[in-house]
Amino acid sequence: MGHFPTVDEYIRFKWQIGTSKSSLEVVAWTMKQIRHHMDHHDSNNVRDFLSRFIQAREKYPEVVDEGRLADYTITNVIAGSDTTAIALREIIYQISTHPVTYNRLMAEIKSVLQKRTPDQLDKHITWTEGRDMVYLQACIKESLRYHPAICQILPRLVPEGGVELCDQFLPAGTVVGCNAFTIHRDRGVFGEDAEIWRPERWLDPDVERVRRMDNLHFAFGGGTRGCIGRNIAMLEVTKFVPEFFRTFDLHLVDPRQYRDHPVWIAPQSGLDAKLSMRDSTSGVGQFSRDRE
Ligand code: HEM
């Protein structure tokens, strides 16, 4: 393999992310992963993103040069880390501060585990189990609706020929965009209580209404430039959340400390909590301290 850019070269020539210490650390870590993958992995047998980028580098060297390989990988790391962390923080905060939801979710986890054979009890919650937990999925969707990780307008260019939008003609090349926070507060779609966190809205028997909400769920953007990591993110969240609540009993130090800090992403602070392990001798954890 030819000369692979150093972190400094990469930042100078390829990537305008500034020189903040945290950005540099992410870039340095990612470059290390690329090197490690190139040196130690047989990319033909591994089907992760990085191995595929390396395969593309080998197959199309005139298109995917070293800088582009670094771009692809760093974009994925940056696009996939804070976003998923923000989503998880919101889900955990909302579930922990809504006792009725918490008890209903714990009952759902318990019922999933009760379907297992004794020798499977201490295995982690699987993707299939989590995907089929309708209440868990409603909590995830509602959290992504209520607090999308990306709060900037997602820009798009009006294509050739222009477009008629809300009785207004927009010529080709006009930059238009939508913001998930705004769309997700639309009462005409999400209901009069769009301002509150209520997972039950996703379990409405009116399937047409739910389909309409689904279609306008914009946390992962949409169209050809929609989030390419959406399925991975859903996999992570779906497996992590029930396993987390099954394993730990969580006490927030002070729920009133929780704050949003929207910039272009919308991180939160104040989710300080005490965690204690549940007694897992029964394999389903002890759900003795149900909340009122
Ligand atoms: C809950 C977690 C996540 C959320 C909420 C999220 C959200 C988004 C959003 C809103 C966009 C812009 C889409 C648009 O303009 O229509 C985006 C783009 C992107 N996301 Fe995610 N994302 C998440 C996780 C991930 C993960 C885990 C990865 C990678 C493994 C990833 C990789 C990307 C990439 C590469 C883009 C740029 C796509 C392009 O411009 O073509 N994301 N994401």
Residues whose N, C-alpha, C, O or C-beta is under 5 A from the ligand:
A	BS01	HEM	T75 N76 A79 G80 T83 T84 A87 A149 I150 L154 F218 A219 F220 G221 G222 T224 R225 G226 C227 I228 G229 R230 I232 A233
